[in-house]
Amino acid sequence: MGIENFIASEGWFRRWKNSENIVYKRTYGEQKDADFSTAENWIKTEWPNIISEYTPDNVNNADETGLFYRALPERTYLFKNENVKGWKSKNPRCFKSVKCLPVDYYANTNVWMTSVIFNKWLMKWDKQLNNKIVLLIDNCPAHVINVSLKHIKIIFLPANTTYFTGITTNN
């Protein structure tokens, strides 16, 4: 701007954001609000059937997350129509000398779960099991089951209820 020792006031910064169409928003997280009434109804109608067929130690839930080396902050300034997306490295530097991870790690350029990754994980886990379990998962578009499972029965949670079902499970 050609001004030496420029210090922006709060008012100047607010007007600049408005004129440039910049907003302060969350860079990640769930996209929809929780549907509490659907969750309550599911717990009353479906949950009793599930727990009548399986012992508590055979009821599991799963969810995935993207891990970021040098993670971005939870909120940042962006243009109104702009979204922030992360990415994963197939061979991150922080794993350089690691021989075995205590978790399953899969790389995907946009950090989102894919049905291929999901089914590989399911098959691997199914082969490790010796007894029948039930797996509660959300209805993510990548959670399409393309494999035959011997030990795992999949139960999809109702839409937008993942974190608010009030159920305690093992995993």
SVG drawing of the C-alpha trace seen along z (x, -y; Angstrom):
<svg xmlns="http://www.w3.org/2000/svg" viewBox="-39 -6 53 73">
<polyline fill="none" stroke="black" stroke-width="0.4" points="0.0,0.0 3.0,-2.2 2.4,-3.3 5.2,-2.8 4.4,-1.5 0.8,-0.8 -1.3,0.6 -4.9,1.7 -7.6,0.8 -10.4,3.2 -12.8,1.0 -10.4,0.9 -9.9,4.7 -13.7,5.3 -14.4,3.0 -11.5,4.6 -13.0,8.1 -16.4,6.9 -15.2,5.2 -13.1,8.3 -15.9,10.7 -13.8,12.5 -15.4,14.4 -14.0,16.2 -15.2,19.8 -14.6,23.3 -12.2,25.2 -13.4,28.7 -16.0,30.6 -19.4,32.1 -21.5,30.3 -25.0,30.7 -26.7,30.2 -27.6,33.3 -31.1,34.6 -31.9,35.3 -35.5,36.6 -34.4,39.1 -31.6,40.2 -34.0,40.6 -36.4,42.6 -33.6,44.9 -32.5,45.6 -36.0,46.5 -36.9,48.7 -33.6,50.1 -31.1,50.2 -33.0,52.7 -33.0,55.2 -29.3,54.8 -28.3,55.3 -30.6,58.3 -28.5,60.1 -25.0,59.1 -23.2,58.8 -21.9,55.4 -18.3,56.4 -19.4,57.3 -21.0,53.9 -18.6,51.5 -18.7,48.2 -16.2,46.7 -15.5,43.3 -12.6,42.0 -10.6,38.9 -8.1,37.0 -4.8,36.4 -2.8,33.4 0.9,32.9 1.3,29.3 -2.5,29.0 -4.3,25.9 -6.2,23.9 -9.8,24.7 -10.9,21.4 -9.4,19.1 -10.2,16.2 -11.4,17.3 -13.4,15.9 -17.1,16.5 -17.4,19.2 -14.0,20.8 -13.5,24.1 -10.4,25.5 -9.5,29.1 -6.6,31.0 -4.5,33.7 -2.6,36.7 0.8,37.9 1.3,41.6 4.7,41.5 4.7,38.6 8.1,37.5 7.0,38.0 6.7,41.8 10.1,42.0 11.7,44.5 8.5,46.0 8.2,49.8 4.7,50.4 1.9,48.0 -0.6,48.9 -3.4,47.7 -4.4,48.3 -3.1,45.5 -4.3,44.9 -3.5,41.9 -6.0,40.1 -5.3,36.9 -8.4,35.1 -8.3,36.7 -11.8,38.1 -12.7,41.7 -13.3,43.8 -15.3,47.0 -12.1,48.7 -10.2,47.8 -13.3,48.5 -13.8,52.0 -10.0,52.8 -10.3,51.9 -13.4,54.0 -11.9,57.1 -8.7,56.8 -10.7,56.5 -13.1,59.3 -10.2,61.7 -8.8,60.9 -12.1,61.7 -13.1,65.0 -16.6,64.1 -19.6,62.2 -19.8,58.5 -22.1,55.6 -20.5,52.4 -22.4,49.1 -21.3,46.5 -22.6,43.3 -24.1,43.1 -21.1,41.5 -21.3,41.9 -18.0,43.9 -19.5,46.5 -20.7,48.7 -20.0,52.4 -18.6,54.2 -17.3,57.2 -18.7,60.3 -18.1,60.2 -18.1,63.3 -17.9,61.8 -19.1,58.2 -22.7,57.1 -23.0,53.4 -25.7,51.2 -26.0,47.7 -26.9,44.9 -29.7,42.5 -28.5,39.4 -27.1,36.6 -27.1,38.6 -23.6,40.0 -22.3,38.2 -25.6,37.8 -27.0,41.3 -26.0,41.5 -24.7,45.0 -21.6,46.3 -19.6,48.9 -16.2,50.5 -14.3,48.8"/>
</svg>
